[in-house]
Amino acid sequence: MAVQNQPYPVTLSVDYPDRKLDRLTSFFRIFVIIPIAIVIALLSSGNIELGKDPFQWTLATGGVVILPLLLMILFRQKYPKWWFDWNLALSRFSLRVGTFLALLRDEYPSTDEEQAVHFNMEYPDVKKDLERGMPLVKWFLAIPHYIVLGFLGIAACFCIIIAWFAILFTGRYPKSFFDFVVGYYRWWYRVFGYAFLMVTDRYPPFDIS
């Protein structure tokens, strides 16, 4: 019972921009984001093939570490710290880009600075906090979350569209819509941290707060 009362080990908050947002960059956000979107795509994708045989080059890129991590926890009961640090850093970067696209902030996403997006995951003590076999079933246990998040994602898209018009006319992101979209991201990343990044065995709450 004490564990349930502790904060969930995956946390996210975004500072509300209590000021007028930039109408021009908000209007053209889908185009303004292209350069940093290319960077995050290169970091997050698999292999990118250039050219045709016999002149074919392959650019090996990264992405979050999932399958190697599953095997390491299952067979060695280890969670390499540098894999955790990479997953955390890439998740933070992805969130900065995501919040910028969702108009939650108008600072251009930094590749390394925290800015106004605060995301953290607790590094697990594998032998104490994680069961060996759980990585094999977490993705399945999280199915109810996928369903709920699918509907919430649709609602979040409508909130972003309405907020886009609100910013163009008033320069402000409606606070209730802001809280809902951030809550959607928070819920999604709790599930992602549980089922795929495997930082905790605690089942994520059905809650956007």
Residue frames as qw, qx, qy, qz and C-alpha x, y, z in Angstrom:
[[0.000, 0.886, 0.464, 0.000, 0.00, 0.00, 0.00],
 [0.323, -0.765, 0.110, 0.546, 2.91, 2.34, 0.72],
 [0.416, -0.064, 0.600, 0.681, 4.29, 1.69, -2.76],
 [0.190, 0.654, 0.654, 0.330, 1.00, 2.72, -4.35],
 [0.156, -0.935, -0.247, 0.202, 1.14, 6.04, -2.49],
 [0.459, -0.457, 0.316, 0.693, 4.59, 6.85, -3.86],
 [0.392, 0.699, -0.172, -0.573, 4.87, 8.99, -7.03],
 [0.920, 0.340, 0.189, 0.047, 5.01, 6.97, -10.23],
 [0.627, -0.433, 0.334, 0.555, 8.66, 6.53, -11.31],
 [0.375, 0.307, 0.480, 0.731, 7.98, 8.16, -14.70],
 [0.036, -0.750, -0.387, 0.536, 7.16, 11.87, -14.42],
 [0.340, 0.353, 0.411, 0.769, 6.40, 14.63, -16.90],
 [0.005, -0.820, -0.385, 0.424, 5.49, 18.29, -16.56],
 [0.416, 0.426, 0.311, 0.741, 5.51, 21.18, -19.01],
 [0.127, -0.380, -0.285, 0.871, 5.64, 24.81, -17.89],
 [0.284, 0.768, 0.574, 0.027, 2.48, 26.63, -18.98],
 [0.371, 0.196, 0.158, 0.894, 3.41, 29.64, -21.16],
 [0.095, -0.785, -0.520, 0.324, 1.66, 32.35, -19.16],
 [0.073, -0.556, 0.227, 0.796, 2.33, 34.88, -21.89],
 [0.675, 0.610, 0.016, -0.415, 1.45, 35.53, -25.52],
 [0.749, -0.059, 0.570, 0.333, 2.76, 32.86, -27.86],
 [0.050, -0.405, 0.487, 0.772, 4.33, 33.66, -31.22],
 [0.687, 0.470, 0.322, -0.451, 1.44, 33.71, -33.71],
 [0.487, 0.669, -0.449, -0.338, 3.66, 33.55, -36.81],
 [0.114, 0.373, -0.921, 0.005, 5.64, 30.44, -35.82],
 [0.477, 0.136, 0.759, -0.422, 2.44, 28.86, -34.47],
 [0.667, 0.546, 0.049, -0.505, 0.69, 29.41, -37.81],
 [0.635, 0.576, -0.497, -0.133, 3.56, 27.80, -39.74],
 [0.577, -0.528, 0.597, -0.180, 4.46, 25.25, -37.04],
 [0.933, 0.169, 0.318, -0.024, 4.12, 22.25, -39.38],
 [0.676, 0.668, -0.118, 0.289, 6.85, 23.78, -41.58],
 [0.112, -0.841, 0.425, -0.317, 8.99, 25.34, -38.84],
 [0.765, -0.429, 0.456, -0.150, 9.41, 21.96, -37.17],
 [0.898, 0.420, -0.127, -0.036, 10.83, 20.22, -40.26],
 [0.371, 0.662, -0.591, 0.274, 14.59, 20.67, -39.52],
 [0.302, -0.417, 0.729, -0.451, 14.39, 19.32, -35.96],
 [0.887, 0.087, 0.246, -0.382, 11.92, 16.64, -37.06],
 [0.764, 0.510, -0.395, 0.021, 14.54, 15.34, -39.49],
 [0.088, 0.557, -0.718, 0.408, 17.06, 15.17, -36.65],
 [0.592, -0.207, 0.603, -0.493, 14.72, 13.23, -34.35],
 [0.912, 0.294, -0.013, -0.287, 13.76, 10.91, -37.22],
 [0.582, 0.557, -0.572, 0.152, 17.41, 10.09, -37.87],
 [0.122, -0.434, 0.744, -0.493, 17.98, 9.40, -34.18],
 [0.643, -0.042, 0.524, -0.557, 14.83, 7.32, -33.76],
 [0.840, 0.360, -0.171, -0.368, 14.69, 5.24, -36.95],
 [0.915, -0.150, 0.330, 0.175, 16.42, 2.04, -37.91],
 [0.516, -0.194, 0.488, 0.677, 18.61, 1.87, -41.02],
 [0.417, 0.790, 0.088, -0.440, 18.35, 4.36, -43.87],
 [0.717, 0.089, 0.522, 0.454, 19.47, 3.10, -47.29],
 [0.168, 0.800, -0.142, -0.558, 20.96, 5.51, -49.79],
 [0.223, 0.540, -0.657, -0.476, 21.31, 4.72, -53.46],
 [0.936, 0.177, -0.015, -0.305, 20.86, 1.54, -55.46],
 [0.792, -0.261, 0.486, 0.260, 22.99, -1.59, -55.76],
 [0.806, -0.126, -0.403, 0.414, 25.89, -1.87, -56.26],
 [0.219, 0.350, -0.245, 0.877, 26.27, 1.69, -54.92],
 [0.558, -0.655, -0.390, -0.327, 24.25, 1.33, -51.75],
 [0.190, 0.319, -0.579, 0.726, 25.21, 2.99, -48.47],
 [0.551, -0.590, -0.579, -0.111, 23.52, 2.28, -45.19],
 [0.033, -0.541, 0.364, -0.757, 23.39, 4.83, -42.40],
 [0.523, -0.327, -0.763, 0.195, 23.05, 2.98, -39.11],
 [0.205, -0.535, 0.122, -0.811, 20.99, 5.07, -36.72],
 [0.016, 0.118, -0.817, 0.564, 19.66, 4.62, -33.23],
 [0.611, -0.402, -0.422, -0.535, 16.35, 4.65, -31.43],
 [0.569, -0.552, 0.412, -0.449, 15.37, 3.63, -27.93],
 [0.214, 0.290, -0.931, 0.057, 16.93, 0.40, -26.69],
 [0.762, -0.161, 0.118, -0.616, 14.14, -2.16, -26.19],
 [0.957, 0.082, -0.250, -0.125, 14.86, -5.73, -27.35],
 [0.554, 0.353, -0.596, 0.462, 18.48, -5.87, -26.10],
 [0.245, -0.402, 0.465, -0.750, 17.22, -4.49, -22.79],
 [0.870, -0.152, -0.020, -0.470, 14.54, -7.17, -22.57],
 [0.882, 0.172, -0.417, 0.134, 17.16, -9.89, -23.07],
 [0.286, 0.438, -0.560, 0.642, 19.53, -8.34, -20.56],
 [0.499, -0.350, 0.364, -0.704, 16.87, -8.17, -17.84],
 [0.928, -0.023, -0.128, -0.348, 15.58, -11.66, -18.64],
 [0.916, 0.146, -0.314, 0.203, 18.91, -13.48, -18.68],
 [0.534, 0.254, -0.404, 0.698, 21.33, -11.30, -16.71],
 [0.372, -0.802, -0.443, 0.153, 19.08, -9.23, -14.44],
 [0.409, -0.315, 0.052, 0.855, 20.97, -6.11, -15.52],
 [0.285, 0.896, 0.337, 0.045, 19.87, -2.72, -16.85],
 [0.618, 0.079, 0.034, 0.781, 23.02, -1.08, -18.26],
 [0.124, -0.716, -0.285, 0.625, 23.12, 2.51, -17.02],
 [0.072, -0.340, 0.394, 0.851, 24.27, 3.91, -20.35],
 [0.041, -0.352, -0.820, -0.449, 21.30, 2.28, -22.08],
 [0.160, -0.733, -0.601, 0.277, 19.04, 3.93, -19.50],
 [0.170, -0.595, 0.024, 0.785, 20.74, 7.29, -20.00],
 [0.057, -0.031, 0.642, 0.764, 20.35, 7.01, -23.78],
 [0.105, -0.536, -0.807, -0.224, 16.65, 6.11, -23.53],
 [0.198, -0.741, -0.426, 0.481, 16.05, 8.96, -21.09],
 [0.152, -0.458, 0.228, 0.845, 17.91, 11.53, -23.21],
 [0.003, -0.128, -0.730, -0.671, 16.16, 10.48, -26.43],
 [0.138, -0.644, -0.752, 0.009, 12.76, 10.50, -24.69],
 [0.180, -0.688, -0.225, 0.667, 13.41, 14.01, -23.38],
 [0.082, -0.265, 0.459, 0.844, 14.42, 15.21, -26.83],
 [0.053, -0.346, -0.833, -0.428, 11.36, 13.56, -28.42],
 [0.153, -0.715, -0.626, 0.271, 9.12, 15.25, -25.86],
 [0.127, -0.560, 0.029, 0.818, 10.60, 18.68, -26.55],
 [0.037, 0.042, -0.653, -0.756, 9.88, 18.17, -30.24],
 [0.137, -0.469, -0.858, -0.160, 6.41, 16.77, -29.49],
 [0.132, -0.706, -0.476, 0.508, 5.41, 19.64, -27.22],
 [0.055, -0.406, 0.269, 0.872, 6.64, 22.13, -29.82],
 [0.093, -0.150, -0.788, -0.590, 4.55, 20.43, -32.51],
 [0.214, -0.599, -0.771, 0.024, 1.53, 20.42, -30.18],
 [0.025, 0.715, 0.128, 0.686, 1.98, 24.21, -29.74],
 [0.649, -0.651, -0.360, 0.162, 2.46, 23.80, -25.97],
 [0.427, -0.673, 0.118, 0.593, 5.63, 25.92, -26.17],
 [0.568, 0.821, 0.060, 0.011, 7.08, 28.18, -28.83],
 [0.240, -0.750, 0.575, 0.221, 10.81, 27.88, -27.97],
 [0.726, 0.441, -0.487, -0.203, 12.53, 25.90, -30.71],
 [0.945, -0.326, 0.017, -0.022, 13.39, 22.43, -29.32],
 [0.061, -0.778, 0.625, -0.012, 16.94, 22.09, -28.03],
 [0.792, 0.217, -0.569, -0.049, 18.86, 18.90, -28.70],
 [0.572, 0.047, -0.669, 0.472, 20.32, 18.89, -25.18],
 [0.067, -0.170, 0.420, -0.889, 18.85, 21.59, -22.89],
 [0.041, 0.358, 0.887, -0.289, 15.82, 20.79, -20.73],
 [0.137, -0.306, -0.316, -0.888, 13.98, 24.02, -21.55],
 [0.485, -0.203, 0.256, -0.811, 10.37, 24.00, -20.23],
 [0.875, -0.025, -0.358, -0.326, 9.75, 20.26, -20.61],
 [0.243, -0.542, 0.724, -0.351, 10.61, 18.27, -17.48],
 [0.926, 0.031, -0.268, -0.266, 10.70, 14.50, -17.97],
 [0.085, -0.573, 0.779, -0.242, 12.35, 11.97, -15.71],
 [0.905, -0.092, -0.370, -0.190, 12.49, 8.22, -15.10],
 [0.554, -0.667, 0.476, -0.148, 13.92, 6.55, -12.00],
 [0.431, 0.464, -0.772, -0.061, 16.83, 4.23, -12.70],
 [0.885, -0.305, -0.093, -0.340, 15.69, 0.80, -11.47],
 [0.269, -0.477, 0.825, -0.137, 17.47, -1.58, -9.15],
 [0.603, 0.150, -0.627, -0.470, 16.81, -4.60, -11.36],
 [0.392, -0.023, -0.902, 0.182, 17.14, -7.34, -8.74],
 [0.027, 0.246, 0.650, -0.718, 14.96, -5.43, -6.30],
 [0.356, 0.407, 0.157, -0.827, 12.46, -3.61, -8.53],
 [0.600, 0.383, -0.402, -0.576, 12.07, -5.75, -11.68],
 [0.825, -0.050, 0.544, -0.142, 10.92, -9.36, -12.12],
 [0.324, -0.284, 0.745, 0.509, 12.85, -11.39, -14.70],
 [0.279, 0.323, 0.849, 0.311, 9.86, -12.52, -16.74],
 [0.170, 0.728, 0.422, -0.513, 7.82, -9.32, -16.68],
 [0.069, 0.522, -0.385, -0.758, 9.38, -7.79, -19.84],
 [0.059, 0.063, 0.911, 0.403, 7.84, -10.68, -21.81],
 [0.040, -0.582, -0.811, -0.051, 4.28, -9.79, -20.80],
 [0.087, -0.498, -0.267, 0.821, 4.24, -6.06, -20.02],
 [0.124, 0.115, -0.460, -0.872, 3.38, -5.09, -23.59],
 [0.312, -0.338, -0.824, -0.329, 0.35, -7.41, -23.36],
 [0.272, -0.534, -0.657, 0.458, -0.74, -6.26, -19.91],
 [0.062, -0.385, -0.049, 0.920, -0.73, -2.67, -21.16],
 [0.081, 0.337, 0.752, 0.561, -3.36, -3.35, -23.89],
 [0.097, -0.794, -0.588, 0.117, -6.16, -1.60, -21.93],
 [0.229, -0.681, 0.026, 0.695, -3.98, 1.51, -21.84],
 [0.219, -0.042, 0.612, 0.759, -3.42, 1.38, -25.61],
 [0.018, 0.594, 0.749, 0.293, -7.18, 1.39, -26.17],
 [0.193, -0.854, -0.361, 0.322, -7.86, 4.30, -23.82],
 [0.309, -0.541, 0.245, 0.743, -4.88, 6.26, -25.16],
 [0.261, 0.260, 0.692, 0.621, -6.18, 5.78, -28.70],
 [0.061, -0.809, -0.559, -0.171, -9.37, 7.65, -27.82],
 [0.352, -0.809, -0.096, 0.462, -7.50, 10.23, -25.73],
 [0.435, -0.183, 0.433, 0.768, -5.12, 10.82, -28.64],
 [0.144, 0.568, 0.618, 0.523, -8.05, 11.73, -30.90],
 [0.253, -0.897, -0.357, 0.069, -9.34, 14.15, -28.25],
 [0.486, -0.582, 0.132, 0.638, -5.85, 15.63, -27.85],
 [0.370, 0.178, 0.526, 0.745, -5.66, 16.25, -31.62],
 [0.041, -0.787, -0.514, -0.339, -8.93, 18.19, -31.48],
 [0.430, -0.823, -0.157, 0.337, -7.60, 20.19, -28.50],
 [0.502, -0.290, 0.312, 0.753, -4.44, 21.08, -30.44],
 [0.225, 0.458, 0.564, 0.649, -6.44, 22.21, -33.49],
 [0.217, -0.880, -0.402, -0.127, -8.72, 24.40, -31.35],
 [0.530, -0.679, 0.013, 0.508, -5.68, 25.74, -29.47],
 [0.487, 0.093, 0.406, 0.768, -4.08, 26.62, -32.83],
 [0.022, 0.712, 0.451, 0.537, -7.01, 28.89, -33.66],
 [0.459, -0.843, -0.252, 0.123, -7.00, 30.31, -30.12],
 [0.591, -0.397, 0.145, 0.687, -3.31, 31.21, -30.39],
 [0.336, 0.342, 0.439, 0.759, -3.82, 32.89, -33.76],
 [0.152, -0.763, -0.399, -0.485, -6.64, 35.08, -32.39],
 [0.517, -0.842, -0.063, -0.139, -5.63, 35.62, -28.77],
 [0.297, 0.682, -0.586, 0.321, -1.98, 34.53, -28.52],
 [0.434, -0.408, 0.660, -0.458, -2.89, 32.17, -25.65],
 [0.421, 0.013, -0.896, -0.144, -3.13, 28.40, -25.30],
 [0.665, -0.490, -0.108, -0.553, -6.36, 27.64, -23.34],
 [0.192, -0.518, 0.748, -0.367, -5.17, 26.32, -19.96],
 [0.804, -0.030, 0.465, -0.369, -7.70, 23.47, -19.80],
 [0.861, 0.490, -0.113, -0.069, -6.65, 22.23, -23.25],
 [0.245, 0.704, -0.618, 0.248, -2.97, 22.63, -22.29],
 [0.466, -0.389, 0.696, -0.382, -3.43, 20.51, -19.17],
 [0.903, 0.178, 0.280, -0.273, -5.29, 17.82, -21.11],
 [0.737, 0.604, -0.300, 0.043, -2.65, 17.52, -23.86],
 [0.054, 0.624, -0.703, 0.337, 0.19, 17.43, -21.31],
 [0.674, -0.215, 0.572, -0.415, -1.79, 14.84, -19.33],
 [0.919, 0.358, 0.007, -0.166, -2.14, 12.73, -22.47],
 [0.503, 0.642, -0.538, 0.215, 1.64, 12.85, -23.03],
 [0.290, -0.517, 0.673, -0.442, 2.21, 12.03, -19.35],
 [0.860, -0.012, 0.381, -0.339, -0.07, 8.98, -19.48],
 [0.845, 0.500, -0.185, -0.042, 1.49, 7.77, -22.74],
 [0.343, 0.643, -0.613, 0.306, 5.03, 8.02, -21.40],
 [0.554, -0.385, 0.612, -0.413, 4.12, 6.20, -18.19],
 [0.935, 0.189, 0.230, -0.195, 2.88, 3.31, -20.30],
 [0.668, 0.652, -0.334, 0.127, 5.93, 3.54, -22.56],
 [0.043, -0.653, 0.661, -0.366, 8.25, 3.51, -19.55],
 [0.719, -0.205, 0.556, -0.363, 6.43, 0.50, -18.09],
 [0.906, 0.279, 0.281, -0.149, 5.90, -1.67, -21.17],
 [0.770, 0.597, -0.052, 0.218, 8.86, -0.85, -23.41],
 [0.208, 0.741, -0.468, 0.434, 11.59, 1.01, -21.54],
 [0.825, -0.234, -0.509, 0.074, 10.97, -1.34, -18.59],
 [0.158, 0.487, -0.458, 0.727, 12.04, 1.04, -15.83],
 [0.388, -0.183, 0.579, -0.693, 9.35, -0.21, -13.44],
 [0.155, -0.194, -0.958, -0.144, 6.99, -3.13, -12.81],
 [0.171, 0.407, 0.553, -0.706, 4.36, -0.86, -11.25],
 [0.279, 0.544, 0.718, 0.333, 1.28, -0.85, -13.43],
 [0.091, 0.148, 0.084, 0.981, 0.60, 2.67, -14.80],
 [0.199, 0.452, 0.615, -0.614, -2.44, 4.48, -13.34],
 [0.214, 0.583, 0.642, 0.450, -5.41, 5.30, -15.57],
 [0.205, -0.871, -0.262, 0.362, -4.95, 8.98, -14.95],
 [0.518, 0.690, 0.077, 0.499, -3.71, 12.05, -16.82],
 [0.272, -0.934, 0.117, -0.199, -2.62, 13.90, -13.67]]
